[in-house]
């Protein structure tokens, strides 16, 4: 069953936000291992990004599941047209 445009965009946004957050977590691990200075540069942003991105990805995933469930129930009710 193909996804409609809203579902594709929502899935892409969720995957992108979650992916960037995971990359930020990996960057923090690498930075800590190399004794980087986390007080300046882009490190404060990288440190905050997973705390904002992962909850947003979770909310987006829940919205995606709701939108998909509503679409499927409408298709089942209308006879699959």
Buried (B, 14 or more C-beta within 10 A) or exposed (E): EEBEEEBEEBBEBBEEBBEBBBBBBEBBEEBEEEEBEEEEEEBEEBBEBBEEBBEBBEEBBEBBEEBBEEBEEEEEEEEEE
